[in-house]
Amino acid sequence: MPGLSQSQAEALLAKHGANRLPQPREDGLLLIFLRQFKNPFIYVLLAAALVSWFLNQYINSYFIFAVLLLNAMIGSLQEYSAARAAKALKKMVPSFSTVIRDNRLQQIPNEQLVPSDLVELVSGDKVPADIRLTESQQLSCDESMLTGESLPQEKQSTRSIPDSATLIERTDMLFAGTIVTRGRGRGIVEYTGSNTQIGQIASEIGGTAN
């Protein structure tokens, strides 16, 4: 099976968009700052500061408010910096898929994967899209993130399961975000990005944790 040509892949990429999950809206510095006060211990200190104020113990009240403000500022800067560093690190470590294009095996960034791409997967690979198997050899996949099943699920290309079946019953499909734990397989990409099973979940909750 030759797979797509590069021109076909480029046309499909323009049609379907990049193979990435919906991204959550990033919190601004102000929202992160306000979140620092969502702590029962902080509420106690705020109450103590107010009580001190009404008892005319202004020095104690100012001191408590100053400590709370300083703590919130430090916490906000740390959280904001950590979020930016994590985002930058994620960009520095791209993920790749092994596909067959133009009659040859090649590696491409996961984001460039498109429906109808022919993908090869081996043990240890993270599944980059929802893929219908065409070939499989002793293939198992950890789908606990989607199904809650603790044991790897055996996959096979010899049966065609309707899409109306449950995820566990769909043994001819590999789902984005799951992990190949054993064997190897080859299959056709059916869904990418927000159209995958995990993409639909991410859209419903307004973001993703991958």
N, C-alpha and C positions, 0 to 999 in steps of 0.2 A: 504494500500500500504506500503510495508516494507521499501522502500528506498534502498540505496546501503549498501553493507557490508563494513567493514573497509578495507579489502584487496582490494576490487574493487575500493574504493575511493583512496587508495594509488597508485594503478596502473594508474588511470586516472590523478592523480596529477603529477605523473612522466611523463605522456604523454603530458598533456596540460600546465603544469607549474603552478606557483602560481597565484592566482586570484588577480593580482594587475595591475594598470594602468601603461602605459609607464611613466617613470620618466624623468623629464627634466634634462639636464646636469647642474651640479652645477657650478656657476660662481666662478672662482678663485679670490684670493685677488687682483691681479693685474687688472683684468677686473673690479672689483667693484671699485677700486681706480680711474681708468680712467673714469668710469661712473659718478663720482662725479663732473666732469667738464662739464657735459651735462646740462647746465643751462644758460639761457640768461644773467643773472646777472653776472655770472662768466666770460662770454665773455666780458662784459663791463669792468670788473676789469682787465682782461688780456690786453685788448686794452689800458687801462689807464697805466698799468705797462710798456708796450712797448713804449707808447708815452713819458713817464717819462724817460725811458732809452735813447731814441733818443734825448731828450732835456738835456741830461747829468745830470738829477736829479736822480742820482743813489740811494740815500738813500730812496727816495719815491718808486722807482721801486723795490728795495730789500724788502722793507716793504710789499708792495702789494703781491709780489710773496710769501713771507713767510706766510702771512695770508692765501692765497689761498692753499698753501701746507699743512698748519696745519689744515685748514678746511676739505680738502680732506682726510687727514689721519684719523681725528676723525670720519668723516662720513663713511669711509670705515670700520673702526673697529666696529662701531656700527651696520652697516648693516650686516657684516660678522658674528658678535656675535649673532644678532637676528635670522639670517638664521639657524645657528647651533642649537640655543636654540629651535626654532620651530621644527626642524627635530627631536631633542631628545625628545621633548614633544610628538610628533606624535607617536614615538615608544613606549612611556610609556602608551599610551591610545589606546590599540588595540580594534578593533571592532569585534563583534561576530555575527554569524548567528545561527538560530535555525533550525536544520536539523533532519531528521529521518534516522538513520543508525543502522544497526544490529537490526532492528525492535524496536528501542526505540528512544525517543526524546532526543536530546543532543545539546549542544552549542559548536561550533567550531570557531576558528579565521576565519575571512572572507577570508584570503589569502589561506586557505586550502579547500575552496569550489571548487567543480569540476562539469563539465557537467554531467547531470543525477542525481545530488543530489536532494533530495526532501526537499524543504524549506518551513517553515511556517513564515508568516509575519502578524503583527498586526499594528494598528494605531500608528504612530510615528516612525516606523522602516524606516531606510534608506535601499533601495533595494540594495543588495550586488552584483548582477549579472543580466544578462538578463534571465528572468524566464517566462516560459509559464504556465499559470494558469491551475490547475486541479480542484480546488475548490475555491469558493469566496462567501463572505457574505457582502453585501452592501459595496463593496470595491471601494475606490477612491484613486487617486494618483496624487501628484503634479509633473507634467512633464515640468514645465516652463523652466527648464535649458536646455531641449532638443528641445522642440517645440515652446517655447515662449508663450504658452497659459497660461493666468493668472489664470484661474479657474481649480480646480482639475478635472481630467478625470475619469469617471466611468469605472470600469473594471469588466469583467465577464468571467467565465470559460465555459459558455454554447455555445459560438461560436468559431469556428476555423477560424482565419483570415490569409490569405496568407502573406508571408514575403514581397511580392512585394507591399503591401498596404503601405500607409503613416504611420508614427509613431502614429499620432492621431487616425487613423482608426484601429490600432492594439489593440483592447480593451482586447484581451486575453493575452497580454504580459505586464510584468513589466520590466522596464529598469533600469540598474545599475545607481546609483547616484540619482535617484528620491526618493520621500518621500511618504510613505503611510499616507494619511490624515484621512482616516476613514475605519472602517470595518476590516476584516481579510481575509487571503487567504492562499492557499497552491499551490505550483507549482514546476515544474521540471526545473532545471537550464539548459539552452540551450547554453549560451555563457558566458565565464569568461574573465577577464583581457582585453587585447588589442583587443579581438574579440567582445566585447560588443559594443553597439552603441557609448557610450561615450569614450570607448577605441579607436575606430577607429578615432574619432575626435581628441583625444589626440595625436595619432600617426601622424596624418596629420599636426598638428601644432607644433609637436616636443616636447610635454610635457603635463602636466596636472596641474589643480589647486585644486585637492581635498585634 
